Amino acid sequence: MDCSREIQGKQAHDDPILIEKMMNTTSSWRCICVPGPVIVGAGPSGLATAACLKERGVPSVVLERSKCIASLWQLKTYDRLRLHLPKQFCQLPLMGFPTGFPTYPTKQQFVDYLEDYARKFDIEPRFNETVSGAEYDTTLGFWRVRSVGVKGKGTEYVCRWLVVATGENAEAVVPEMEGKGEFGGDLRHTSLYKSGEEFRGKRVLVVGCGNSGMEVCLDLCNHNARPSLVVRDTVHVLPREMLGRSTFGLSMWLLKWLPIRFVDRLLLIVSWLMLGDTARFGLERPRLGPLELKNLSGKTPVLDAGTLANIKSGDIKVCPSIKRLKRFAVEFVDGKTENFDAIILATGYKSNVPSWLKEREMFSEKDGYPKRPFPDGWKGGNGLYAVGFTKRGLLGTSMDAKRIAEDIERCWKHEAKHHLAFSRSALLQCP
Ligand SMILES: Cc1cc2nc3c(=O)[nH]c(=O)nc-3n(C[C@H](O)[C@H](O)[C@H](O)COP(=O)(O)OP(=O)(O)OC[C@H]3O[C@@H](n4cnc5c(N)ncnc54)[C@H](O)[C@@H]3O)c2cc1C
């Protein structure tokens, strides 16, 4: 049986006009034509873009694979997490943080803020919809976005604009390690770590010395576990605050007037005065300064929230790279072997865009990031956009979201009178 259903929004400011076509009532397949943009991902980036679009009178549809907004923050982060950067650098466009929030809001405060944000802009993502494929149909001039819902129900969204907001942290990176199967203890990625409570009294090896690895070590110390930290690479550790200001804020301010190398030099001198020579504790610094390195490679300096004091005191032991895992033990590249009850992999995340977006111009197949560097990576061809892939956290998200909304609004106004015709013609083209 072939049936069509039309759901029409009252105005452009209201719900998008959806025309839904069900080829067969018994089939698990359906096609929905969306005159506005489809946004993939309901994290801060997807929400910010939907809000900026709404503000400009452009309705959108947000697709989210999990059951809630900001799933990274709600489901995959540890209890003690706070924003790493001061709140003024993390708020989304059009709505600031409540005045009572501390400088570094807790994870729960940030999630509450995002919930309020979604409510304020009336953003209701379609949850439990994992986008499994998206490609531009050159004949029609539309994007075809396929999602899989609960019980495998498939939907194809047909739209003129596609906004990729799946994030830099879409999938956990779990490195291959020789002897992984032999270890026998608890081995997990930080995305599954909640608190040091369950590791009380245990010997835990944390692999990776970015902000997450350092903070997990601190959390383990605070819960009387016995953490060791694998440091494979050079790393810049900076105090979170210096000269009475946040290090990040101070850097941004200095960069307005001074060249990056000069600011880097200054940061390193103050860090040395405050923290001492970190190389003495096994944390060698990279050859490039922290800001220059961030700009060139995206590698974020660690903002120390207290971990270094525990490294200095010996409560956290620094170890070299892992050679192989053994039964409840780890052999390091220096030939030493130590016993551990658990291993936490603070080995980061990666983009999942190449796994579902069939497009080769804008996104790199290798790392799933836009090929053009910041600040030009937000826009591709044929109505394709990226938000939140700048390696500049929520500040980058805000910049992208505003630009995208402005750009789409221009076409939206131009094409507004054709929207219903668009939907009808697209409906006829649904397979
Ligand atoms: C521990 C930690 C702390 C951080 N602290 C800060 C900080 O203090 N300040 C800062 O600026 N940044 C910080 N960041 C960076 C962080 O990436 C951003 O804060 C923010 O979460 C990025 O938002 P996003 O929407 O781009 O990505 P995410 O928050 O990752 O949201 C992407 C969404 O897309 C969904 N999705 C993915 N694939 C699909 C698919 N195929 N179909 C449908 N949905 C999909 C995901 O489920 C997710 O909900 C931190 C990151 C981590 C991991």
The ligand as an ORCA input file, in Angstrom:
! r2SCAN-3c Opt
* xyz 0 1
  C      36.485     15.176     28.706
  C      36.300     16.338     27.787
  C      36.305     17.640     28.291
  C      36.168     18.741     27.459
  N      36.175     19.997     27.977
  C      36.029     21.068     27.166
  C      36.012     22.418     27.687
  O      36.153     22.642     28.872
  N      35.857     23.450     26.831
  C      35.709     23.229     25.490
  O      35.569     24.218     24.753
  N      35.715     21.979     24.965
  C      35.883     20.909     25.764
  N      35.883     19.629     25.243
  C      35.774     19.452     23.796
  C      34.393     18.905     23.415
  O      34.592     18.208     22.264
  C      33.342     19.984     23.278
  O      33.130     20.560     24.492
  C      31.955     19.532     22.803
  O      31.410     18.406     23.429
  C      31.957     19.341     21.326
  O      30.624     19.376     20.926
  P      30.135     18.697     19.595
  O      28.668     18.898     19.544
  O      30.962     19.181     18.451
  O      30.492     17.156     19.747
  P      29.839     16.065     20.790
  O      29.616     16.686     22.112
  O      30.709     14.903     20.677
  O      28.415     15.804     20.114
  C      28.261     15.087     18.891
  C      26.931     14.347     18.918
  O      26.765     13.685     17.665
  C      26.207     12.398     17.894
  N      26.550     11.528     16.755
  C      27.778     11.074     16.410
  N      27.692     10.299     15.310
  C      26.386     10.265     14.958
  C      25.661      9.630     13.899
  N      26.283      8.877     12.972
  N      24.310      9.794     13.841
  C      23.664     10.578     14.761
  N      24.304     11.189     15.786
  C      25.644     11.044     15.875
  C      26.831     11.953     19.208
  O      26.069     10.950     19.833
  C      26.879     13.256     19.988
  O      25.746     13.441     20.797
  C      36.015     18.534     26.064
  C      35.991     17.216     25.559
  C      36.128     16.132     26.404
  C      36.121     14.740     25.833
*
